[in-house]
Amino acid sequence: MERQEDRCKEVEEVVVDMAGRLFEETEVVGIGEGKKFAQGILDNKDALRKFWEIAFAQGATKEIHSSEIKIS
């Protein structure tokens, strides 16, 4: 969701497609508009903001960037 240049664009494409289908099936948007709607949420950072809202509600104490996560 941070939209790093080196992100896996194939995974992003699958997730946007799945989210778009959900938006269409739940009638949030019309048929054929879901993918564009989902991509917009990702592009304008609403998805990232919602992620952190949920994380804080579950006990997170600060936002971290993916580059701060060290692989053990």
Biopython code that builds the backbone (N, CA, C, O; Angstrom):
import numpy as np
from Bio.PDB.StructureBuilder import StructureBuilder

atoms = [
    (1, "MET", "N", (0.806, -1.193, 0.000)),
    (1, "MET", "CA", (0.000, 0.000, 0.000)),
    (1, "MET", "C", (0.853, 1.262, 0.000)),
    (1, "MET", "O", (0.357, 2.354, -0.280)),
    (2, "GLU", "N", (2.131, 1.109, 0.314)),
    (2, "GLU", "CA", (3.010, 2.281, 0.323)),
    (2, "GLU", "C", (3.396, 2.708, -1.094)),
    (2, "GLU", "O", (3.867, 3.825, -1.309)),
    (3, "ARG", "N", (3.191, 1.808, -2.053)),
    (3, "ARG", "CA", (3.427, 2.087, -3.463)),
    (3, "ARG", "C", (4.900, 2.304, -3.790)),
    (3, "ARG", "O", (5.250, 3.172, -4.589)),
    (4, "GLN", "N", (5.757, 1.505, -3.163)),
    (4, "GLN", "CA", (7.192, 1.550, -3.456)),
    (4, "GLN", "C", (7.422, 1.182, -4.919)),
    (4, "GLN", "O", (6.671, 0.390, -5.488)),
    (5, "GLU", "N", (8.428, 1.739, -5.507)),
    (5, "GLU", "CA", (8.734, 1.445, -6.908)),
    (5, "GLU", "C", (9.078, -0.034, -7.108)),
    (5, "GLU", "O", (8.769, -0.604, -8.154)),
    (6, "ASP", "N", (9.713, -0.655, -6.116)),
    (6, "ASP", "CA", (10.135, -2.051, -6.254)),
    (6, "ASP", "C", (9.078, -3.044, -5.738)),
    (6, "ASP", "O", (9.394, -4.211, -5.507)),
    (7, "ARG", "N", (7.826, -2.590, -5.555)),
    (7, "ARG", "CA", (6.765, -3.474, -5.077)),
    (7, "ARG", "C", (6.454, -4.538, -6.128)),
    (7, "ARG", "O", (6.819, -4.394, -7.295)),
    (8, "CYS", "N", (5.791, -5.583, -5.712)),
    (8, "CYS", "CA", (5.379, -6.639, -6.632)),
    (8, "CYS", "C", (4.096, -6.197, -7.328)),
    (8, "CYS", "O", (3.006, -6.285, -6.763)),
    (9, "LYS", "N", (4.239, -5.733, -8.533)),
    (9, "LYS", "CA", (3.095, -5.199, -9.267)),
    (9, "LYS", "C", (2.102, -6.292, -9.663)),
    (9, "LYS", "O", (0.916, -6.017, -9.845)),
    (10, "GLU", "N", (2.583, -7.527, -9.796)),
    (10, "GLU", "CA", (1.682, -8.632, -10.128)),
    (10, "GLU", "C", (0.705, -8.886, -8.974)),
    (10, "GLU", "O", (-0.488, -9.092, -9.200)),
    (11, "VAL", "N", (1.215, -8.870, -7.742)),
    (11, "VAL", "CA", (0.347, -9.060, -6.575)),
    (11, "VAL", "C", (-0.619, -7.888, -6.471)),
    (11, "VAL", "O", (-1.806, -8.080, -6.204)),
    (12, "GLU", "N", (-0.122, -6.691, -6.677)),
    (12, "GLU", "CA", (-0.984, -5.505, -6.623)),
    (12, "GLU", "C", (-2.130, -5.630, -7.630)),
    (12, "GLU", "O", (-3.273, -5.307, -7.309)),
    (13, "GLU", "N", (-1.835, -6.089, -8.822)),
    (13, "GLU", "CA", (-2.857, -6.244, -9.857)),
    (13, "GLU", "C", (-3.933, -7.237, -9.429)),
    (13, "GLU", "O", (-5.122, -6.986, -9.626)),
    (14, "VAL", "N", (-3.524, -8.361, -8.844)),
    (14, "VAL", "CA", (-4.474, -9.371, -8.386)),
    (14, "VAL", "C", (-5.361, -8.804, -7.276)),
    (14, "VAL", "O", (-6.574, -9.014, -7.280)),
    (15, "VAL", "N", (-4.759, -8.092, -6.334)),
    (15, "VAL", "CA", (-5.514, -7.533, -5.212)),
    (15, "VAL", "C", (-6.500, -6.468, -5.695)),
    (15, "VAL", "O", (-7.644, -6.437, -5.242)),
    (16, "VAL", "N", (-6.077, -5.611, -6.590)),
    (16, "VAL", "CA", (-6.970, -4.580, -7.128)),
    (16, "VAL", "C", (-8.130, -5.235, -7.878)),
    (16, "VAL", "O", (-9.272, -4.789, -7.764)),
    (17, "ASP", "N", (-7.848, -6.271, -8.631)),
    (17, "ASP", "CA", (-8.899, -6.985, -9.354)),
    (17, "ASP", "C", (-9.900, -7.616, -8.380)),
    (17, "ASP", "O", (-11.110, -7.505, -8.577)),
    (18, "MET", "N", (-9.399, -8.274, -7.337)),
    (18, "MET", "CA", (-10.278, -8.905, -6.347)),
    (18, "MET", "C", (-11.120, -7.857, -5.621)),
    (18, "MET", "O", (-12.323, -8.044, -5.440)),
    (19, "ALA", "N", (-10.497, -6.768, -5.209)),
    (19, "ALA", "CA", (-11.224, -5.702, -4.513)),
    (19, "ALA", "C", (-12.285, -5.108, -5.441)),
    (19, "ALA", "O", (-13.407, -4.831, -5.016)),
    (20, "GLY", "N", (-11.928, -4.919, -6.690)),
    (20, "GLY", "CA", (-12.883, -4.384, -7.658)),
    (20, "GLY", "C", (-14.104, -5.271, -7.802)),
    (20, "GLY", "O", (-15.229, -4.778, -7.881)),
    (21, "ARG", "N", (-13.887, -6.566, -7.836)),
    (21, "ARG", "CA", (-15.013, -7.497, -7.926)),
    (21, "ARG", "C", (-15.894, -7.411, -6.685)),
    (21, "ARG", "O", (-17.120, -7.446, -6.784)),
    (22, "LEU", "N", (-15.263, -7.298, -5.512)),
    (22, "LEU", "CA", (-16.040, -7.166, -4.272)),
    (22, "LEU", "C", (-16.881, -5.894, -4.275)),
    (22, "LEU", "O", (-18.045, -5.916, -3.875)),
    (23, "PHE", "N", (-16.298, -4.795, -4.724)),
    (23, "PHE", "CA", (-17.046, -3.537, -4.791)),
    (23, "PHE", "C", (-18.247, -3.660, -5.727)),
    (23, "PHE", "O", (-19.320, -3.126, -5.449)),
    (24, "GLU", "N", (-18.053, -4.367, -6.833)),
    (24, "GLU", "CA", (-19.152, -4.560, -7.771)),
    (24, "GLU", "C", (-20.219, -5.494, -7.200)),
    (24, "GLU", "O", (-21.411, -5.206, -7.301)),
    (25, "GLU", "N", (-19.805, -6.596, -6.609)),
    (25, "GLU", "CA", (-20.750, -7.579, -6.070)),
    (25, "GLU", "C", (-21.551, -7.026, -4.900)),
    (25, "GLU", "O", (-22.695, -7.428, -4.689)),
    (26, "THR", "N", (-20.968, -6.118, -4.147)),
    (26, "THR", "CA", (-21.683, -5.521, -3.010)),
    (26, "THR", "C", (-22.389, -4.231, -3.418)),
    (26, "THR", "O", (-22.935, -3.513, -2.580)),
    (27, "GLU", "N", (-22.366, -3.955, -4.704)),
    (27, "GLU", "CA", (-23.057, -2.814, -5.310)),
    (27, "GLU", "C", (-22.578, -1.464, -4.772)),
    (27, "GLU", "O", (-23.342, -0.500, -4.721)),
    (28, "VAL", "N", (-21.311, -1.410, -4.375)),
    (28, "VAL", "CA", (-20.709, -0.129, -4.008)),
    (28, "VAL", "C", (-20.551, 0.707, -5.272)),
    (28, "VAL", "O", (-20.725, 1.925, -5.254)),
    (29, "VAL", "N", (-20.219, 0.032, -6.366)),
    (29, "VAL", "CA", (-20.112, 0.663, -7.684)),
    (29, "VAL", "C", (-20.808, -0.238, -8.700)),
    (29, "VAL", "O", (-21.135, -1.387, -8.403)),
    (30, "GLY", "N", (-21.028, 0.287, -9.881)),
    (30, "GLY", "CA", (-21.667, -0.490, -10.931)),
    (30, "GLY", "C", (-20.721, -1.522, -11.538)),
    (30, "GLY", "O", (-19.504, -1.457, -11.364)),
    (31, "ILE", "N", (-21.310, -2.466, -12.250)),
    (31, "ILE", "CA", (-20.539, -3.497, -12.937)),
    (31, "ILE", "C", (-19.585, -2.825, -13.924)),
    (31, "ILE", "O", (-19.982, -1.954, -14.698)),
    (32, "GLY", "N", (-18.333, -3.244, -13.881)),
    (32, "GLY", "CA", (-17.317, -2.697, -14.766)),
    (32, "GLY", "C", (-16.570, -1.503, -14.191)),
    (32, "GLY", "O", (-15.614, -1.025, -14.801)),
    (33, "GLU", "N", (-16.988, -1.016, -13.031)),
    (33, "GLU", "CA", (-16.346, 0.148, -12.413)),
    (33, "GLU", "C", (-15.499, -0.203, -11.186)),
    (33, "GLU", "O", (-14.794, 0.653, -10.652)),
    (34, "GLY", "N", (-15.567, -1.450, -10.745)),
    (34, "GLY", "CA", (-14.911, -1.841, -9.503)),
    (34, "GLY", "C", (-13.404, -1.707, -9.500)),
    (34, "GLY", "O", (-12.825, -1.195, -8.541)),
    (35, "LYS", "N", (-12.769, -2.158, -10.557)),
    (35, "LYS", "CA", (-11.304, -2.118, -10.603)),
    (35, "LYS", "C", (-10.801, -0.676, -10.575)),
    (35, "LYS", "O", (-9.845, -0.360, -9.867)),
    (36, "LYS", "N", (-11.439, 0.183, -11.334)),
    (36, "LYS", "CA", (-11.049, 1.601, -11.354)),
    (36, "LYS", "C", (-11.237, 2.222, -9.967)),
    (36, "LYS", "O", (-10.392, 2.991, -9.510)),
    (37, "PHE", "N", (-12.345, 1.888, -9.300)),
    (37, "PHE", "CA", (-12.629, 2.388, -7.956)),
    (37, "PHE", "C", (-11.568, 1.905, -6.968)),
    (37, "PHE", "O", (-11.039, 2.689, -6.180)),
    (38, "ALA", "N", (-11.265, 0.615, -7.017)),
    (38, "ALA", "CA", (-10.251, 0.041, -6.116)),
    (38, "ALA", "C", (-8.881, 0.666, -6.364)),
    (38, "ALA", "O", (-8.160, 0.979, -5.416)),
    (39, "GLN", "N", (-8.522, 0.848, -7.622)),
    (39, "GLN", "CA", (-7.225, 1.452, -7.952)),
    (39, "GLN", "C", (-7.158, 2.873, -7.416)),
    (39, "GLN", "O", (-6.113, 3.307, -6.933)),
    (40, "GLY", "N", (-8.263, 3.600, -7.498)),
    (40, "GLY", "CA", (-8.303, 4.965, -6.983)),
    (40, "GLY", "C", (-8.069, 5.019, -5.480)),
    (40, "GLY", "O", (-7.355, 5.893, -4.989)),
    (41, "ILE", "N", (-8.670, 4.085, -4.752)),
    (41, "ILE", "CA", (-8.479, 4.023, -3.298)),
    (41, "ILE", "C", (-7.018, 3.762, -2.965)),
    (41, "ILE", "O", (-6.487, 4.320, -2.005)),
    (42, "LEU", "N", (-6.376, 2.925, -3.746)),
    (42, "LEU", "CA", (-4.950, 2.640, -3.538)),
    (42, "LEU", "C", (-4.106, 3.852, -3.917)),
    (42, "LEU", "O", (-3.191, 4.223, -3.182)),
    (43, "ASP", "N", (-4.404, 4.468, -5.053)),
    (43, "ASP", "CA", (-3.618, 5.606, -5.540)),
    (43, "ASP", "C", (-3.695, 6.824, -4.621)),
    (43, "ASP", "O", (-2.696, 7.519, -4.435)),
    (44, "ASN", "N", (-4.873, 7.093, -4.042)),
    (44, "ASN", "CA", (-4.989, 8.294, -3.216)),
    (44, "ASN", "C", (-4.652, 8.047, -1.740)),
    (44, "ASN", "O", (-4.843, 8.919, -0.892)),
    (45, "LYS", "N", (-4.152, 6.850, -1.455)),
    (45, "LYS", "CA", (-3.664, 6.455, -0.132)),
    (45, "LYS", "C", (-4.765, 6.239, 0.905)),
    (45, "LYS", "O", (-4.470, 6.128, 2.095)),
    (46, "ASP", "N", (-6.027, 6.178, 0.476)),
    (46, "ASP", "CA", (-7.102, 5.861, 1.412)),
    (46, "ASP", "C", (-6.924, 4.463, 1.996)),
    (46, "ASP", "O", (-7.208, 4.243, 3.173)),
    (47, "ALA", "N", (-6.458, 3.521, 1.186)),
    (47, "ALA", "CA", (-6.253, 2.149, 1.667)),
    (47, "ALA", "C", (-5.186, 2.115, 2.760)),
    (47, "ALA", "O", (-5.350, 1.427, 3.768)),
    (48, "LEU", "N", (-4.109, 2.846, 2.564)),
    (48, "LEU", "CA", (-3.039, 2.881, 3.570)),
    (48, "LEU", "C", (-3.530, 3.544, 4.852)),
    (48, "LEU", "O", (-3.233, 3.068, 5.948)),
    (49, "ARG", "N", (-4.274, 4.631, 4.726)),
    (49, "ARG", "CA", (-4.819, 5.300, 5.920)),
    (49, "ARG", "C", (-5.758, 4.374, 6.687)),
    (49, "ARG", "O", (-5.710, 4.329, 7.916)),
    (50, "LYS", "N", (-6.608, 3.638, 5.983)),
    (50, "LYS", "CA", (-7.535, 2.708, 6.633)),
    (50, "LYS", "C", (-6.766, 1.571, 7.302)),
    (50, "LYS", "O", (-7.126, 1.135, 8.396)),
    (51, "PHE", "N", (-5.710, 1.092, 6.649)),
    (51, "PHE", "CA", (-4.889, 0.051, 7.250)),
    (51, "PHE", "C", (-4.366, 0.496, 8.608)),
    (51, "PHE", "O", (-4.453, -0.250, 9.583)),
    (52, "TRP", "N", (-3.822, 1.713, 8.675)),
    (52, "TRP", "CA", (-3.271, 2.198, 9.935)),
    (52, "TRP", "C", (-4.367, 2.486, 10.955)),
    (52, "TRP", "O", (-4.146, 2.316, 12.154)),
    (53, "GLU", "N", (-5.528, 2.912, 10.509)),
    (53, "GLU", "CA", (-6.648, 3.110, 11.422)),
    (53, "GLU", "C", (-7.001, 1.782, 12.110)),
    (53, "GLU", "O", (-7.209, 1.740, 13.322)),
    (54, "ILE", "N", (-7.063, 0.717, 11.333)),
    (54, "ILE", "CA", (-7.364, -0.605, 11.874)),
    (54, "ILE", "C", (-6.236, -1.074, 12.780)),
    (54, "ILE", "O", (-6.490, -1.610, 13.859)),
    (55, "ALA", "N", (-4.989, -0.879, 12.350)),
    (55, "ALA", "CA", (-3.840, -1.310, 13.152)),
    (55, "ALA", "C", (-3.825, -0.619, 14.511)),
    (55, "ALA", "O", (-3.576, -1.267, 15.528)),
    (56, "PHE", "N", (-4.086, 0.677, 14.544)),
    (56, "PHE", "CA", (-4.113, 1.400, 15.823)),
    (56, "PHE", "C", (-5.267, 0.923, 16.699)),
    (56, "PHE", "O", (-5.124, 0.829, 17.918)),
    (57, "ALA", "N", (-6.404, 0.624, 16.087)),
    (57, "ALA", "CA", (-7.543, 0.110, 16.854)),
    (57, "ALA", "C", (-7.218, -1.242, 17.484)),
    (57, "ALA", "O", (-7.800, -1.620, 18.502)),
    (58, "GLN", "N", (-6.280, -1.967, 16.866)),
    (58, "GLN", "CA", (-5.884, -3.274, 17.374)),
    (58, "GLN", "C", (-4.647, -3.208, 18.258)),
    (58, "GLN", "O", (-4.128, -4.247, 18.667)),
    (59, "GLY", "N", (-4.163, -2.000, 18.561)),
    (59, "GLY", "CA", (-3.073, -1.874, 19.513)),
    (59, "GLY", "C", (-1.743, -1.381, 18.979)),
    (59, "GLY", "O", (-0.794, -1.252, 19.752)),
    (60, "ALA", "N", (-1.636, -1.100, 17.687)),
    (60, "ALA", "CA", (-0.379, -0.541, 17.171)),
    (60, "ALA", "C", (-0.131, 0.799, 17.863)),
    (60, "ALA", "O", (-1.070, 1.526, 18.186)),
    (61, "THR", "N", (1.141, 1.113, 18.083)),
    (61, "THR", "CA", (1.471, 2.360, 18.779)),
    (61, "THR", "C", (2.108, 3.404, 17.882)),
    (61, "THR", "O", (2.167, 4.578, 18.247)),
    (62, "LYS", "N", (2.589, 2.994, 16.709)),
    (62, "LYS", "CA", (3.149, 3.955, 15.765)),
    (62, "LYS", "C", (3.150, 3.362, 14.363)),
    (62, "LYS", "O", (3.172, 2.145, 14.184)),
    (63, "GLU", "N", (3.126, 4.244, 13.381)),
    (63, "GLU", "CA", (3.229, 3.805, 11.991)),
    (63, "GLU", "C", (4.688, 3.486, 11.694)),
    (63, "GLU", "O", (5.592, 4.198, 12.129)),
    (64, "ILE", "N", (4.902, 2.416, 10.955)),
    (64, "ILE", "CA", (6.248, 2.097, 10.491)),
    (64, "ILE", "C", (6.202, 1.921, 8.980)),
    (64, "ILE", "O", (5.160, 1.602, 8.407)),
    (65, "HIS", "N", (7.322, 2.128, 8.364)),
    (65, "HIS", "CA", (7.466, 1.976, 6.924)),
    (65, "HIS", "C", (7.999, 0.574, 6.656)),
    (65, "HIS", "O", (8.776, 0.051, 7.455)),
    (66, "SER", "N", (7.609, -0.028, 5.579)),
    (66, "SER", "CA", (8.046, -1.385, 5.278)),
    (66, "SER", "C", (9.560, -1.518, 5.232)),
    (66, "SER", "O", (10.093, -2.591, 5.515)),
    (67, "SER", "N", (10.257, -0.450, 4.883)),
    (67, "SER", "CA", (11.723, -0.518, 4.846)),
    (67, "SER", "C", (12.330, -0.628, 6.239)),
    (67, "SER", "O", (13.508, -0.959, 6.372)),
    (68, "GLU", "N", (11.538, -0.354, 7.286)),
    (68, "GLU", "CA", (12.024, -0.464, 8.662)),
    (68, "GLU", "C", (11.944, -1.899, 9.191)),
    (68, "GLU", "O", (12.508, -2.200, 10.242)),
    (69, "ILE", "N", (11.262, -2.770, 8.486)),
    (69, "ILE", "CA", (11.104, -4.150, 8.936)),
    (69, "ILE", "C", (12.334, -4.938, 8.527)),
    (69, "ILE", "O", (12.677, -5.009, 7.347)),
    (70, "LYS", "N", (12.987, -5.523, 9.504)),
    (70, "LYS", "CA", (14.204, -6.291, 9.245)),
    (70, "LYS", "C", (13.865, -7.778, 9.155)),
    (70, "LYS", "O", (13.140, -8.305, 10.000)),
    (71, "ILE", "N", (14.375, -8.434, 8.158)),
    (71, "ILE", "CA", (14.169, -9.868, 7.996)),
    (71, "ILE", "C", (15.152, -10.590, 8.912)),
    (71, "ILE", "O", (16.345, -10.284, 8.925)),
    (72, "SER", "N", (14.632, -11.561, 9.685)),
    (72, "SER", "CA", (15.528, -12.257, 10.605)),
    (72, "SER", "C", (16.134, -13.477, 9.993)),
    (72, "SER", "O", (16.913, -14.173, 10.644)),
]
sb = StructureBuilder()
sb.init_structure("model")
sb.init_model(0)
sb.init_chain("A")
sb.init_seg("    ")
for serial, (resi, resn, name, xyz) in enumerate(atoms, 1):
    if name == "N":
        sb.init_residue(resn, " ", resi, " ")
    sb.init_atom(name, np.array(xyz, "f"), 0.0, 1.0, " ", f" {name:<3s}", serial, name[0])
structure = sb.get_structure()
